[in-house]
Amino acid sequence: MADKAKGDRPLERGIEDTLVTDFADTHRKSYGDFLQLKTLLNLQKTFQDPAQPDEMLFIIIHQVSELWLKLMHHQLVEVRRFLQQDEFGPAMKNLDRIKAIQRQLIAAWETLLTMTPADYMTFRKALGNSSGFQSYGYRQIEFILGNKDTATLKVHEHDPEVMEMLTAALVKPSLYDEVLHMLARQGFDVPQDLLDRDYSKTYSGDPRIVKIWAEIYRNTGRYWDLYALGEKLMDVESLFQRWRFDHATAVERVIGMQPGTGGSSGVAFLRKALELRFFHDLYDVRTDLMYGEQG
């Protein structure tokens, strides 16, 4: 009898009797079936012949990021729904999950930066005109967070299905629009023109709402849930800015100041995005509070 290889781990005692190995029953799915692994793990098609190792890295990093973006959007939709119902607890829990997802997205840049400019040039031509700017998953997140830039729809005009989806997202209330409605239901004097506004337009802040947040921040004991909500929204904003910054830094390290493959200015375009904000009132209330202290 052959000796058992060193390091071999025996199966649990009695597991032979309970281990499921027959998946012929359509109601019984294996791990691979449940996650559709044969489909998922065969989506990484390289375009270079012969294939370049770093092309596979590039594809997988971006595919994984798109999955995280999909999950992040799903959770943002959930937060919006909970805010509509004034359910603070579940909204807070989902915001914490969103922050964890954002950290995963940020960590992806570290892996991508193991690719040098020399590595990238071996397959850059294979990208053609594709660019992360064309990610409709990312566009959905921008829309639900409040950056309703209709000009960005132009890059999706070739795909009617995506255009329909994004156009529908454009006219829905953003996450912060629902915060304004919630503040009104909580008894604050939110102007009606803000509640009835055109949701396809970007909300750029309003001094009347800043005053409401100032009251909340000056009376945290009384308005703890609202105060905590404001801070969690700022956490999401800060992590989003960090993701944008790391994106710009990664692109500059790999391609310098060259134009992007999709026709944008590349790093210059990404840096300009750092000027964008979602929750203007929550930034402005800090100035209001500090000014009040000095006064």
C-alpha positions in Angstrom: 0.0 0.0 0.0 1.5 3.3 -1.0 2.4 5.8 1.7 0.0 8.7 2.0 1.7 11.9 0.7 3.0 14.2 3.3 0.6 17.0 3.9 -2.5 15.1 2.6 -5.5 15.9 4.7 -8.0 13.1 5.2 -11.7 13.7 4.7 -13.7 14.3 7.9 -14.8 11.0 9.6 -18.1 9.8 8.1 -18.2 12.6 5.4 -18.3 9.9 2.6 -21.9 9.2 3.7 -23.0 12.9 3.7 -20.9 14.5 0.9 -23.1 15.6 -2.0 -21.7 14.5 -5.3 -24.8 13.9 -7.3 -26.1 17.1 -8.9 -28.4 15.5 -11.5 -31.4 16.7 -9.6 -32.3 20.1 -11.1 -33.2 21.4 -7.7 -29.8 20.7 -6.3 -27.0 23.0 -7.5 -23.3 22.8 -7.1 -21.1 25.7 -6.1 -20.1 26.1 -9.7 -23.7 26.0 -10.9 -24.9 28.5 -8.3 -22.2 31.0 -9.3 -22.3 30.1 -13.0 -18.5 29.7 -12.8 -18.2 28.2 -16.3 -19.7 31.3 -17.7 -17.9 33.7 -15.3 -14.4 32.3 -15.7 -14.6 32.1 -19.4 -15.4 35.8 -19.9 -11.7 36.8 -19.8 -10.9 36.9 -23.6 -7.6 38.4 -24.5 -7.2 40.1 -27.9 -3.5 39.8 -28.5 -1.9 36.9 -30.3 0.1 35.6 -28.6 -1.7 36.6 -25.4 0.1 39.0 -23.1 0.1 38.2 -19.4 -0.7 41.7 -18.3 -3.7 41.9 -20.7 -5.3 39.2 -18.5 -4.5 41.2 -15.4 -6.0 44.3 -17.0 -9.2 42.5 -18.0 -9.8 40.8 -14.7 -9.2 43.9 -12.6 -11.7 45.9 -14.6 -14.3 43.1 -14.7 -14.0 42.6 -10.9 -14.4 46.4 -10.5 -17.5 46.4 -12.6 -19.0 43.7 -10.3 -18.2 45.8 -7.3 -19.8 48.8 -9.0 -22.9 46.8 -9.7 -23.1 45.8 -6.0 -22.5 49.3 -4.9 -25.3 50.6 -7.1 -27.6 47.9 -5.8 -26.8 49.0 -2.2 -27.4 52.6 -3.0 -30.8 51.8 -4.4 -31.5 50.0 -1.2 -30.4 53.0 0.9 -32.6 55.3 -1.2 -35.6 52.9 -0.5 -34.9 52.9 3.2 -34.7 56.7 3.3 -38.0 56.9 1.6 -39.4 54.8 4.4 -37.5 56.7 7.2 -35.8 53.5 8.2 -32.5 54.9 9.6 -31.1 51.6 10.9 -31.1 49.6 7.6 -30.0 52.7 5.7 -27.0 53.1 8.0 -26.1 49.4 7.6 -26.2 49.6 3.9 -24.1 52.8 3.9 -21.4 50.9 5.9 -21.5 48.1 3.3 -21.1 50.7 0.5 -18.0 52.0 2.2 -16.6 48.5 2.4 -17.2 48.1 -1.3 -15.5 51.4 -2.0 -12.4 50.2 -0.2 -12.3 47.1 -2.4 -12.5 49.3 -5.5 -9.7 51.5 -4.1 -7.5 48.4 -3.4 -7.8 47.3 -7.0 -5.5 50.2 -8.1 -2.7 48.8 -6.0 -2.9 45.5 -7.9 -3.1 47.3 -11.3 0.0 49.3 -10.5 2.1 46.1 -10.6 1.7 46.6 -14.4 4.5 48.9 -15.7 4.2 51.2 -18.8 6.3 48.6 -20.7 3.8 45.9 -19.8 0.8 48.1 -20.8 2.2 48.9 -24.2 2.3 45.2 -25.1 -1.5 45.2 -25.4 -2.7 48.8 -25.5 -3.6 48.8 -29.2 -6.0 45.8 -28.5 -8.1 48.2 -26.4 -9.2 50.1 -29.5 -11.4 53.0 -28.5 -12.6 51.4 -25.2 -12.3 53.4 -22.1 -13.5 53.3 -18.5 -15.3 56.5 -19.2 -17.8 54.3 -21.1 -18.7 52.3 -18.0 -22.5 52.5 -17.6 -22.2 50.8 -14.2 -20.1 53.8 -13.1 -22.6 56.2 -14.7 -25.5 54.7 -12.8 -23.6 55.4 -9.5 -22.9 59.0 -10.5 -26.5 59.5 -11.3 -27.9 58.0 -8.1 -25.3 60.0 -6.1 -26.5 63.2 -7.8 -24.1 64.1 -10.6 -26.8 64.2 -13.4 -24.5 65.2 -16.3 -26.6 64.6 -19.4 -23.6 65.2 -21.6 -22.1 61.9 -20.4 -25.0 60.0 -22.1 -23.5 60.7 -25.5 -21.0 57.9 -25.2 -23.8 55.4 -24.8 -25.9 56.4 -27.8 -24.8 53.3 -29.7 -26.6 51.0 -27.2 -30.4 51.6 -26.9 -30.8 49.3 -24.0 -28.2 51.1 -21.9 -29.5 54.5 -23.0 -33.0 53.5 -21.8 -31.6 52.3 -18.5 -29.5 55.5 -17.9 -32.3 57.8 -19.0 -34.6 56.2 -16.5 -31.9 56.6 -13.8 -31.4 60.3 -14.8 -35.0 61.4 -13.9 -35.2 59.5 -10.6 -34.5 61.3 -7.3 -30.9 61.0 -6.3 -29.9 59.6 -2.9 -29.7 63.2 -1.6 -33.0 64.2 -3.0 -34.5 61.5 -0.8 -32.6 63.0 2.1 -34.3 66.3 1.5 -37.7 64.6 1.4 -36.8 62.8 4.6 -35.8 66.1 6.3 -39.2 67.5 5.4 -41.0 64.5 6.9 -38.9 65.0 10.1 -40.4 68.4 10.5 -37.7 70.6 9.0 -38.7 73.6 6.7 -37.5 72.2 3.4 -38.6 74.6 0.6 -41.2 73.1 -1.7 -39.3 74.2 -4.8 -36.5 71.8 -3.8 -38.9 68.9 -3.2 -40.6 69.4 -6.5 -37.6 70.1 -8.6 -36.5 68.5 -11.9 -34.5 65.5 -10.7 -32.7 65.2 -14.0 -30.7 68.3 -13.0 -27.8 68.3 -10.7 -28.5 69.7 -7.2 -25.7 72.1 -6.3 -26.6 72.9 -2.7 -28.9 75.5 -1.1 -28.2 77.9 1.9 -31.7 77.1 3.2 -30.7 73.4 3.6 -27.3 74.3 5.0 -29.2 76.1 7.9 -31.1 72.9 8.6 -27.9 70.8 8.7 -26.3 73.5 11.0 -29.2 73.0 13.4 -28.7 69.2 13.3 -24.9 69.5 13.9 -25.4 72.0 16.7 -27.8 69.6 18.4 -26.4 66.2 17.8 -28.0 64.7 20.9 -31.5 65.6 19.7 -30.9 64.7 16.1 -28.4 61.9 16.4 -29.7 59.7 13.6 -29.7 62.6 11.1 -26.2 63.7 12.3 -24.9 60.1 11.9 -26.5 59.9 8.4 -24.8 63.2 7.4 -21.4 61.8 8.5 -21.9 58.5 6.7 -22.8 60.3 3.5 -19.6 62.3 3.9 -17.7 59.0 4.4 -19.1 57.8 1.0 -18.1 61.1 -0.6 -14.6 61.0 0.8 -14.0 57.4 -0.3 -15.3 58.2 -3.8 -12.9 61.1 -4.0 -10.1 58.8 -2.9 -11.0 56.3 -5.6 -11.0 59.1 -8.2 -7.6 60.3 -7.0 -6.1 56.8 -7.0 -7.5 56.3 -10.5 -5.9 59.4 -11.8 -2.6 58.6 -10.1 -2.6 55.0 -11.5 -3.3 56.2 -15.0 -0.5 58.9 -14.8 2.0 56.3 -13.6 1.2 54.0 -16.5 0.6 56.3 -19.5 1.8 59.7 -18.3 -0.1 62.6 -19.8 -1.1 60.8 -23.0 -4.8 61.1 -24.2 -7.0 58.2 -23.1 -8.0 55.4 -25.4 -11.6 56.6 -25.5 -10.8 60.1 -26.7 -10.6 61.9 -23.3 -7.6 64.0 -22.3 -6.6 61.1 -19.9 -5.1 62.2 -16.6 -6.3 65.9 -17.1 -9.9 64.6 -17.5 -9.6 62.4 -14.4 -8.1 65.2 -12.3 -11.0 67.5 -13.3 -13.4 65.0 -11.8 -11.9 65.6 -8.4 -13.6 68.9 -8.4 -17.1 67.3 -8.4 -19.1 66.9 -5.3 -22.3 65.1 -4.5 -23.3 66.5 -1.0 -22.7 70.2 -1.3 -24.8 71.1 1.7 -22.7 68.8 4.0 -19.5 70.5 2.9 -21.0 74.0 3.3 -22.4 73.3 6.8 -18.8 73.0 8.0 -18.0 76.5 6.9 -21.2 77.7 8.5 -20.5 76.0 11.8 -16.9 77.3 12.0 -18.0 80.8 11.0 -20.7 80.8 13.7 -18.1 79.8 16.3 -15.8 82.7 15.3 -18.8 85.1 15.3 
